[in-house]
Amino acid sequence: MPATRPTLDAREVDRINALVAVDDDQQVEAFLDRCTLGSTWRVTVRTALVSARVLKRFPLGTFDERKCTCLQLGLDLPVPVEPGLRFKLEAPDDSGLSATGVVRPW
């Protein structure tokens, strides 16, 4: 008998907490300068492309924000996510300014 997989705790939400890391090391300062409260970003979650607004940004404990930072994002439409799901965050006018995120546990 195959091992059963745990049931995912997927939820359709319009707000997510995430841990993000900038994709291009050369763009870290530009990302941090632009990723401020109220800034808007394009978020790709699975096949959904939605607009998101930064509601909060805070460092992960003693980790340097240039390596990773925590964001709370308000999405313009609800999307199904679960903790551990990866997604892409891009500046709306510069696809080279991007980060990869992972949804934090509820």
A tleap script that builds the chain and sets N, CA, C and O, in Angstrom:
source leaprc.protein.ff14SB
mol = sequence {
  NMET PRO ALA THR ARG PRO THR LEU ASP ALA
  ARG GLU VAL ASP ARG ILE ASN ALA LEU VAL
  ALA VAL ASP ASP ASP GLN GLN VAL GLU ALA
  PHE LEU ASP ARG CYS THR LEU GLY SER THR
  TRP ARG VAL THR VAL ARG THR ALA LEU VAL
  SER ALA ARG VAL LEU LYS ARG PHE PRO LEU
  GLY THR PHE ASP GLU ARG LYS CYS THR CYS
  LEU GLN LEU GLY LEU ASP LEU PRO VAL PRO
  VAL GLU PRO GLY LEU ARG PHE LYS LEU GLU
  ALA PRO ASP ASP SER GLY LEU SER ALA THR
  GLY VAL VAL ARG PRO CTRP
}
set mol.1.N position { 0.846 -1.169 0.000 }
set mol.1.CA position { 0.000 0.000 0.000 }
set mol.1.C position { 0.901 1.245 0.000 }
set mol.1.O position { 1.800 1.352 0.834 }
set mol.2.N position { 0.668 2.189 -0.930 }
set mol.2.CA position { 1.504 3.399 -0.967 }
set mol.2.C position { 1.250 4.276 0.254 }
set mol.2.O position { 0.162 4.294 0.830 }
set mol.3.N position { 2.292 4.991 0.616 }
set mol.3.CA position { 2.165 5.917 1.754 }
set mol.3.C position { 1.180 7.023 1.388 }
set mol.3.O position { 1.182 7.531 0.267 }
set mol.4.N position { 0.350 7.380 2.344 }
set mol.4.CA position { -0.604 8.456 2.098 }
set mol.4.C position { 0.077 9.799 2.299 }
set mol.4.O position { 0.918 9.963 3.182 }
set mol.5.N position { -0.299 10.743 1.473 }
set mol.5.CA position { 0.251 12.084 1.578 }
set mol.5.C position { -0.591 12.881 2.554 }
set mol.5.O position { -1.810 12.712 2.602 }
set mol.6.N position { 0.037 13.744 3.329 }
set mol.6.CA position { -0.746 14.574 4.236 }
set mol.6.C position { -1.626 15.533 3.436 }
set mol.6.O position { -1.238 15.990 2.361 }
set mol.7.N position { -2.781 15.827 3.953 }
set mol.7.CA position { -3.690 16.763 3.315 }
set mol.7.C position { -3.122 18.170 3.428 }
set mol.7.O position { -2.738 18.618 4.509 }
set mol.8.N position { -3.076 18.860 2.286 }
set mol.8.CA position { -2.573 20.231 2.298 }
set mol.8.C position { -3.596 21.159 2.927 }
set mol.8.O position { -4.803 20.978 2.765 }
set mol.9.N position { -3.105 22.139 3.638 }
set mol.9.CA position { -3.976 23.134 4.251 }
set mol.9.C position { -4.090 24.313 3.295 }
set mol.9.O position { -3.609 25.408 3.589 }
set mol.10.N position { -4.735 24.084 2.136 }
set mol.10.CA position { -4.877 25.134 1.128 }
set mol.10.C position { -6.067 26.019 1.472 }
set mol.10.O position { -7.109 25.547 1.926 }
set mol.11.N position { -5.885 27.295 1.248 }
set mol.11.CA position { -6.940 28.272 1.510 }
set mol.11.C position { -6.940 29.311 0.401 }
set mol.11.O position { -5.892 29.658 -0.144 }
set mol.12.N position { -8.117 29.799 0.079 }
set mol.12.CA position { -8.216 30.896 -0.873 }
set mol.12.C position { -8.156 32.187 -0.073 }
set mol.12.O position { -9.044 32.476 0.730 }
set mol.13.N position { -7.105 32.956 -0.301 }
set mol.13.CA position { -6.857 34.133 0.528 }
set mol.13.C position { -6.545 35.354 -0.327 }
set mol.13.O position { -6.160 35.235 -1.490 }
set mol.14.N position { -6.718 36.522 0.268 }
set mol.14.CA position { -6.332 37.756 -0.412 }
set mol.14.C position { -5.207 38.477 0.335 }
set mol.14.O position { -4.904 39.639 0.065 }
set mol.15.N position { -4.600 37.761 1.275 }
set mol.15.CA position { -3.468 38.299 2.046 }
set mol.15.C position { -2.545 37.131 2.388 }
set mol.15.O position { -2.998 36.089 2.861 }
set mol.16.N position { -1.251 37.316 2.143 }
set mol.16.CA position { -0.304 36.260 2.490 }
set mol.16.C position { 0.894 36.847 3.225 }
set mol.16.O position { 1.281 37.995 3.008 }
set mol.17.N position { 1.458 36.040 4.085 }
set mol.17.CA position { 2.733 36.341 4.723 }
set mol.17.C position { 3.756 35.457 4.030 }
set mol.17.O position { 3.524 34.265 3.830 }
set mol.18.N position { 4.884 36.044 3.666 }
set mol.18.CA position { 5.854 35.300 2.876 }
set mol.18.C position { 7.275 35.658 3.256 }
set mol.18.O position { 7.556 36.739 3.774 }
set mol.19.N position { 8.152 34.724 2.984 }
set mol.19.CA position { 9.585 34.924 3.101 }
set mol.19.C position { 10.093 35.049 1.670 }
set mol.19.O position { 9.853 34.153 0.861 }
set mol.20.N position { 10.787 36.129 1.335 }
set mol.20.CA position { 11.228 36.350 -0.041 }
set mol.20.C position { 12.727 36.591 -0.118 }
set mol.20.O position { 13.346 37.108 0.812 }
set mol.21.N position { 13.289 36.200 -1.253 }
set mol.21.CA position { 14.699 36.442 -1.560 }
set mol.21.C position { 14.777 36.995 -2.978 }
set mol.21.O position { 14.109 36.489 -3.880 }
set mol.22.N position { 15.578 38.015 -3.177 }
set mol.22.CA position { 15.728 38.645 -4.494 }
set mol.22.C position { 16.427 37.660 -5.427 }
set mol.22.O position { 17.377 36.982 -5.036 }
set mol.23.N position { 15.940 37.593 -6.672 }
set mol.23.CA position { 16.467 36.623 -7.638 }
set mol.23.C position { 17.865 36.975 -8.144 }
set mol.23.O position { 18.680 36.078 -8.358 }
set mol.24.N position { 18.152 38.247 -8.336 }
set mol.24.CA position { 19.437 38.696 -8.874 }
set mol.24.C position { 20.203 39.450 -7.792 }
set mol.24.O position { 19.750 40.490 -7.312 }
set mol.25.N position { 21.352 38.927 -7.415 }
set mol.25.CA position { 22.149 39.562 -6.353 }
set mol.25.C position { 22.488 41.019 -6.660 }
set mol.25.O position { 22.683 41.813 -5.740 }
set mol.26.N position { 22.560 41.377 -7.937 }
set mol.26.CA position { 22.879 42.753 -8.329 }
set mol.26.C position { 21.685 43.695 -8.118 }
set mol.26.O position { 21.855 44.914 -8.144 }
set mol.27.N position { 20.485 43.149 -7.911 }
set mol.27.CA position { 19.271 43.947 -7.770 }
set mol.27.C position { 18.781 44.064 -6.325 }
set mol.27.O position { 17.718 44.635 -6.084 }
set mol.28.N position { 19.523 43.544 -5.382 }
set mol.28.CA position { 19.066 43.516 -3.987 }
set mol.28.C position { 18.769 44.917 -3.457 }
set mol.28.O position { 17.701 45.142 -2.888 }
set mol.29.N position { 19.672 45.840 -3.630 }
set mol.29.CA position { 19.460 47.198 -3.106 }
set mol.29.C position { 18.266 47.862 -3.782 }
set mol.29.O position { 17.471 48.527 -3.118 }
set mol.30.N position { 18.134 47.691 -5.083 }
set mol.30.CA position { 17.003 48.276 -5.813 }
set mol.30.C position { 15.688 47.684 -5.317 }
set mol.30.O position { 14.701 48.401 -5.154 }
set mol.31.N position { 15.679 46.368 -5.077 }
set mol.31.CA position { 14.466 45.721 -4.574 }
set mol.31.C position { 14.098 46.265 -3.200 }
set mol.31.O position { 12.946 46.633 -2.973 }
set mol.32.N position { 15.052 46.321 -2.284 }
set mol.32.CA position { 14.771 46.792 -0.931 }
set mol.32.C position { 14.353 48.263 -0.922 }
set mol.32.O position { 13.495 48.657 -0.133 }
set mol.33.N position { 14.954 49.075 -1.791 }
set mol.33.CA position { 14.561 50.488 -1.878 }
set mol.33.C position { 13.125 50.627 -2.371 }
set mol.33.O position { 12.397 51.519 -1.935 }
set mol.34.N position { 12.727 49.753 -3.267 }
set mol.34.CA position { 11.401 49.857 -3.878 }
set mol.34.C position { 10.319 49.109 -3.103 }
set mol.34.O position { 9.145 49.472 -3.177 }
set mol.35.N position { 10.696 48.079 -2.367 }
set mol.35.CA position { 9.732 47.241 -1.642 }
set mol.35.C position { 9.381 47.897 -0.305 }
set mol.35.O position { 9.807 47.448 0.759 }
set mol.36.N position { 8.604 48.955 -0.391 }
set mol.36.CA position { 8.212 49.712 0.793 }
set mol.36.C position { 6.715 49.559 1.033 }
set mol.36.O position { 5.990 49.078 0.161 }
set mol.37.N position { 6.256 49.961 2.202 }
set mol.37.CA position { 4.824 49.886 2.502 }
set mol.37.C position { 4.022 50.607 1.429 }
set mol.37.O position { 4.314 51.750 1.078 }
set mol.38.N position { 3.014 49.928 0.918 }
set mol.38.CA position { 2.149 50.504 -0.104 }
set mol.38.C position { 2.610 50.292 -1.529 }
set mol.38.O position { 1.848 50.548 -2.462 }
set mol.39.N position { 3.847 49.828 -1.727 }
set mol.39.CA position { 4.312 49.602 -3.101 }
set mol.39.C position { 3.541 48.441 -3.720 }
set mol.39.O position { 3.093 47.535 -3.018 }
set mol.40.N position { 3.392 48.480 -5.040 }
set mol.40.CA position { 2.643 47.425 -5.727 }
set mol.40.C position { 3.575 46.571 -6.567 }
set mol.40.O position { 4.579 47.042 -7.103 }
set mol.41.N position { 3.211 45.298 -6.664 }
set mol.41.CA position { 4.007 44.289 -7.356 }
set mol.41.C position { 3.083 43.348 -8.116 }
set mol.41.O position { 1.905 43.220 -7.783 }
set mol.42.N position { 3.620 42.693 -9.137 }
set mol.42.CA position { 2.906 41.602 -9.813 }
set mol.42.C position { 3.319 40.311 -9.140 }
set mol.42.O position { 4.504 40.061 -8.921 }
set mol.43.N position { 2.335 39.498 -8.816 }
set mol.43.CA position { 2.606 38.229 -8.154 }
set mol.43.C position { 2.053 37.101 -9.021 }
set mol.43.O position { 0.893 37.130 -9.432 }
set mol.44.N position { 2.890 36.118 -9.290 }
set mol.44.CA position { 2.461 34.927 -10.014 }
set mol.44.C position { 2.398 33.779 -9.022 }
set mol.44.O position { 3.417 33.348 -8.481 }
set mol.45.N position { 1.176 33.288 -8.791 }
set mol.45.CA position { 0.940 32.164 -7.890 }
set mol.45.C position { 0.298 31.069 -8.732 }
set mol.45.O position { -0.820 31.224 -9.223 }
set mol.46.N position { 1.015 29.963 -8.892 }
set mol.46.CA position { 0.581 28.903 -9.805 }
set mol.46.C position { 0.334 29.527 -11.183 }
set mol.46.O position { 1.275 30.018 -11.807 }
set mol.47.N position { -0.889 29.518 -11.660 }
set mol.47.CA position { -1.183 30.108 -12.969 }
set mol.47.C position { -1.829 31.483 -12.841 }
set mol.47.O position { -2.120 32.119 -13.854 }
set mol.48.N position { -2.055 31.948 -11.632 }
set mol.48.CA position { -2.698 33.243 -11.418 }
set mol.48.C position { -1.661 34.364 -11.427 }
set mol.48.O position { -0.588 34.241 -10.838 }
set mol.49.N position { -2.000 35.449 -12.101 }
set mol.49.CA position { -1.195 36.663 -12.083 }
set mol.49.C position { -2.059 37.739 -11.443 }
set mol.49.O position { -3.073 38.147 -12.009 }
set mol.50.N position { -1.652 38.201 -10.254 }
set mol.50.CA position { -2.442 39.193 -9.521 }
set mol.50.C position { -1.551 40.357 -9.114 }
set mol.50.O position { -0.326 40.237 -9.079 }
set mol.51.N position { -2.171 41.461 -8.812 }
set mol.51.CA position { -1.468 42.617 -8.289 }
set mol.51.C position { -1.460 42.502 -6.761 }
set mol.51.O position { -2.428 42.042 -6.155 }
set mol.52.N position { -0.355 42.925 -6.157 }
set mol.52.CA position { -0.239 42.859 -4.696 }
set mol.52.C position { 0.341 44.163 -4.178 }
set mol.52.O position { 1.118 44.837 -4.853 }
set mol.53.N position { -0.057 44.497 -2.967 }
set mol.53.CA position { 0.439 45.695 -2.290 }
set mol.53.C position { 1.165 45.246 -1.024 }
set mol.53.O position { 0.677 44.378 -0.300 }
set mol.54.N position { 2.321 45.831 -0.761 }
set mol.54.CA position { 3.073 45.506 0.452 }
set mol.54.C position { 2.372 46.149 1.643 }
set mol.54.O position { 2.235 47.370 1.714 }
set mol.55.N position { 1.927 45.303 2.582 }
set mol.55.CA position { 1.262 45.782 3.794 }
set mol.55.C position { 2.247 45.923 4.955 }
set mol.55.O position { 2.108 46.810 5.797 }
set mol.56.N position { 3.249 45.030 4.986 }
set mol.56.CA position { 4.301 45.076 6.014 }
set mol.56.C position { 5.572 44.490 5.427 }
set mol.56.O position { 5.528 43.634 4.542 }
set mol.57.N position { 6.697 44.958 5.927 }
set mol.57.CA position { 7.990 44.354 5.604 }
set mol.57.C position { 8.816 44.354 6.874 }
set mol.57.O position { 8.937 45.373 7.554 }
set mol.58.N position { 9.379 43.203 7.182 }
set mol.58.CA position { 10.160 43.106 8.400 }
set mol.58.C position { 11.223 42.032 8.230 }
set mol.58.O position { 10.997 41.051 7.520 }
set mol.59.N position { 12.375 42.197 8.865 }
set mol.59.CA position { 13.439 41.198 8.732 }
set mol.59.C position { 13.067 39.904 9.433 }
set mol.59.O position { 12.215 39.881 10.321 }
set mol.60.N position { 13.715 38.842 9.021 }
set mol.60.CA position { 13.528 37.532 9.645 }
set mol.60.C position { 14.563 37.389 10.751 }
set mol.60.O position { 15.697 36.978 10.507 }
set mol.61.N position { 14.163 37.731 11.956 }
set mol.61.CA position { 15.073 37.629 13.100 }
set mol.61.C position { 16.355 38.401 12.859 }
set mol.61.O position { 16.319 39.597 12.568 }
set mol.62.N position { 17.485 37.726 12.979 }
set mol.62.CA position { 18.778 38.386 12.811 }
set mol.62.C position { 19.332 38.246 11.400 }
set mol.62.O position { 20.448 38.697 11.139 }
set mol.63.N position { 18.576 37.625 10.469 }
set mol.63.CA position { 19.036 37.481 9.094 }
set mol.63.C position { 19.107 38.844 8.418 }
set mol.63.O position { 18.245 39.696 8.633 }
set mol.64.N position { 20.124 39.043 7.611 }
set mol.64.CA position { 20.281 40.267 6.830 }
set mol.64.C position { 19.184 40.317 5.768 }
set mol.64.O position { 18.962 39.333 5.063 }
set mol.65.N position { 18.498 41.455 5.649 }
set mol.65.CA position { 17.422 41.588 4.661 }
set mol.65.C position { 17.932 41.443 3.235 }
set mol.65.O position { 17.143 41.201 2.321 }
set mol.66.N position { 19.223 41.585 3.031 }
set mol.66.CA position { 19.776 41.401 1.690 }
set mol.66.C position { 19.752 39.932 1.291 }
set mol.66.O position { 19.858 39.613 0.107 }
set mol.67.N position { 19.615 39.048 2.245 }
set mol.67.CA position { 19.508 37.603 1.966 }
set mol.67.C position { 18.054 37.167 1.872 }
set mol.67.O position { 17.681 36.434 0.957 }
set mol.68.N position { 17.229 37.617 2.818 }
set mol.68.CA position { 15.802 37.303 2.806 }
set mol.68.C position { 15.071 38.274 3.727 }
set mol.68.O position { 15.632 38.791 4.693 }
set mol.69.N position { 13.817 38.503 3.401 }
set mol.69.CA position { 12.996 39.387 4.216 }
set mol.69.C position { 11.576 38.841 4.260 }
set mol.69.O position { 11.187 38.036 3.413 }
set mol.70.N position { 10.821 39.270 5.229 }
set mol.70.CA position { 9.431 38.835 5.360 }
set mol.70.C position { 8.514 39.951 4.866 }
set mol.70.O position { 8.736 41.128 5.150 }
set mol.71.N position { 7.488 39.561 4.126 }
set mol.71.CA position { 6.509 40.507 3.620 }
set mol.71.C position { 5.117 40.031 3.956 }
set mol.71.O position { 4.853 38.830 4.011 }
set mol.72.N position { 4.221 40.988 4.180 }
set mol.72.CA position { 2.795 40.700 4.195 }
set mol.72.C position { 2.251 41.408 2.967 }
set mol.72.O position { 2.407 42.619 2.811 }
set mol.73.N position { 1.607 40.633 2.094 }
set mol.73.CA position { 1.100 41.162 0.837 }
set mol.73.C position { -0.413 41.095 0.798 }
set mol.73.O position { -1.000 40.077 1.163 }
set mol.74.N position { -1.046 42.167 0.361 }
set mol.74.CA position { -2.478 42.194 0.113 }
set mol.74.C position { -2.697 41.974 -1.378 }
set mol.74.O position { -2.234 42.771 -2.194 }
set mol.75.N position { -3.392 40.907 -1.743 }
set mol.75.CA position { -3.627 40.567 -3.143 }
set mol.75.C position { -4.927 41.199 -3.621 }
set mol.75.O position { -5.880 41.318 -2.851 }
set mol.76.N position { -4.972 41.605 -4.893 }
set mol.76.CA position { -6.197 42.240 -5.388 }
set mol.76.C position { -7.315 41.231 -5.640 }
set mol.76.O position { -8.478 41.623 -5.741 }
set mol.77.N position { -6.991 39.946 -5.743 }
set mol.77.CA position { -7.980 38.877 -5.894 }
set mol.77.C position { -7.579 37.703 -5.006 }
set mol.77.O position { -6.387 37.454 -4.824 }
set mol.78.N position { -8.542 36.983 -4.453 }
set mol.78.CA position { -8.191 35.798 -3.667 }
set mol.78.C position { -7.615 34.693 -4.560 }
set mol.78.O position { -8.100 34.463 -5.668 }
set mol.79.N position { -6.591 34.024 -4.072 }
set mol.79.CA position { -5.992 32.884 -4.777 }
set mol.79.C position { -5.779 31.750 -3.788 }
set mol.79.O position { -5.552 31.999 -2.604 }
set mol.80.N position { -5.848 30.500 -4.258 }
set mol.80.CA position { -5.613 29.365 -3.366 }
set mol.80.C position { -4.114 29.166 -3.119 }
set mol.80.O position { -3.334 29.030 -4.062 }
set mol.81.N position { -3.730 29.152 -1.863 }
set mol.81.CA position { -2.338 28.935 -1.480 }
set mol.81.C position { -2.301 28.020 -0.264 }
set mol.81.O position { -3.312 27.800 0.402 }
set mol.82.N position { -1.121 27.497 0.006 }
set mol.82.CA position { -0.889 26.747 1.225 }
set mol.82.C position { 0.528 27.058 1.695 }
set mol.82.O position { 1.367 27.476 0.898 }
set mol.83.N position { 0.796 26.859 2.973 }
set mol.83.CA position { 2.150 27.105 3.469 }
set mol.83.C position { 3.167 26.299 2.666 }
set mol.83.O position { 2.944 25.131 2.351 }
set mol.84.N position { 4.274 26.937 2.346 }
set mol.84.CA position { 5.330 26.283 1.583 }
set mol.84.C position { 5.230 26.500 0.080 }
set mol.84.O position { 6.163 26.165 -0.650 }
set mol.85.N position { 4.112 27.056 -0.401 }
set mol.85.CA position { 3.946 27.301 -1.831 }
set mol.85.C position { 4.895 28.412 -2.279 }
set mol.85.O position { 4.983 29.460 -1.640 }
set mol.86.N position { 5.601 28.172 -3.382 }
set mol.86.CA position { 6.505 29.187 -3.934 }
set mol.86.C position { 5.751 30.056 -4.935 }
set mol.86.O position { 4.824 29.599 -5.605 }
set mol.87.N position { 6.168 31.315 -5.023 }
set mol.87.CA position { 5.560 32.237 -5.978 }
set mol.87.C position { 6.602 33.255 -6.413 }
set mol.87.O position { 7.671 33.357 -5.812 }
set mol.88.N position { 6.284 34.006 -7.459 }
set mol.88.CA position { 7.189 35.010 -8.023 }
set mol.88.C position { 6.606 36.400 -7.800 }
set mol.88.O position { 5.403 36.611 -7.948 }
set mol.89.N position { 7.465 37.335 -7.446 }
set mol.89.CA position { 7.107 38.729 -7.195 }
set mol.89.C position { 7.935 39.575 -8.153 }
set mol.89.O position { 9.162 39.470 -8.161 }
set mol.90.N position { 7.280 40.424 -8.972 }
set mol.90.CA position { 7.998 41.266 -9.935 }
set mol.90.C position { 7.512 42.704 -9.865 }
set mol.90.O position { 6.340 42.965 -9.593 }
set mol.91.N position { 8.428 43.633 -10.114 }
set mol.91.CA position { 8.033 45.039 -10.236 }
set mol.91.C position { 7.150 45.154 -11.479 }
set mol.91.O position { 7.460 44.546 -12.504 }
set mol.92.N position { 6.065 45.918 -11.414 }
set mol.92.CA position { 5.148 45.995 -12.555 }
set mol.92.C position { 5.759 46.602 -13.819 }
set mol.92.O position { 5.279 46.346 -14.924 }
set mol.93.N position { 6.809 47.399 -13.663 }
set mol.93.CA position { 7.419 48.051 -14.824 }
set mol.93.C position { 8.834 47.548 -15.119 }
set mol.93.O position { 9.516 48.086 -15.991 }
set mol.94.N position { 9.282 46.501 -14.383 }
set mol.94.CA position { 10.642 45.983 -14.577 }
set mol.94.C position { 10.685 44.520 -14.163 }
set mol.94.O position { 10.885 44.212 -12.988 }
set mol.95.N position { 10.496 43.610 -15.130 }
set mol.95.CA position { 10.461 42.184 -14.794 }
set mol.95.C position { 11.815 41.671 -14.301 }
set mol.95.O position { 11.890 40.587 -13.723 }
set mol.96.N position { 12.885 42.441 -14.523 }
set mol.96.CA position { 14.196 42.057 -14.006 }
set mol.96.C position { 14.340 42.287 -12.516 }
set mol.96.O position { 15.251 41.752 -11.883 }
set mol.97.N position { 13.450 43.077 -11.958 }
set mol.97.CA position { 13.456 43.340 -10.518 }
set mol.97.C position { 12.440 42.382 -9.894 }
set mol.97.O position { 11.248 42.678 -9.819 }
set mol.98.N position { 12.937 41.238 -9.452 }
set mol.98.CA position { 12.033 40.181 -8.992 }
set mol.98.C position { 12.593 39.455 -7.781 }
set mol.98.O position { 13.778 39.539 -7.459 }
set mol.99.N position { 11.699 38.749 -7.132 }
set mol.99.CA position { 12.066 37.929 -5.972 }
set mol.99.C position { 11.227 36.663 -6.010 }
set mol.99.O position { 10.145 36.633 -6.595 }
set mol.100.N position { 11.736 35.637 -5.385 }
set mol.100.CA position { 10.996 34.393 -5.221 }
set mol.100.C position { 10.577 34.315 -3.769 }
set mol.100.O position { 11.373 34.569 -2.864 }
set mol.101.N position { 9.321 33.961 -3.553 }
set mol.101.CA position { 8.799 33.897 -2.204 }
set mol.101.C position { 8.255 32.524 -1.882 }
set mol.101.O position { 7.990 31.709 -2.766 }
set mol.102.N position { 8.097 32.291 -0.602 }
set mol.102.CA position { 7.444 31.075 -0.115 }
set mol.102.C position { 6.432 31.511 0.938 }
set mol.102.O position { 6.734 32.320 1.815 }
set mol.103.N position { 5.229 30.959 0.833 }
set mol.103.CA position { 4.143 31.309 1.768 }
set mol.103.C position { 4.497 30.765 3.133 }
set mol.103.O position { 4.824 29.587 3.275 }
set mol.104.N position { 4.434 31.619 4.137 }
set mol.104.CA position { 4.712 31.203 5.513 }
set mol.104.C position { 3.504 30.485 6.115 }
set mol.104.O position { 2.371 30.698 5.682 }
set mol.105.N position { 3.743 29.651 7.094 }
set mol.105.CA position { 2.615 28.953 7.747 }
set mol.105.C position { 1.626 29.922 8.338 }
set mol.105.O position { 1.973 31.053 8.678 }
set mol.106.N position { 0.402 29.479 8.458 }
set mol.106.CA position { -0.681 30.330 8.993 }
set mol.106.C position { -0.397 30.676 10.427 }
set mol.106.O position { -1.183 31.382 11.059 }
savepdb mol mol.pdb
quit
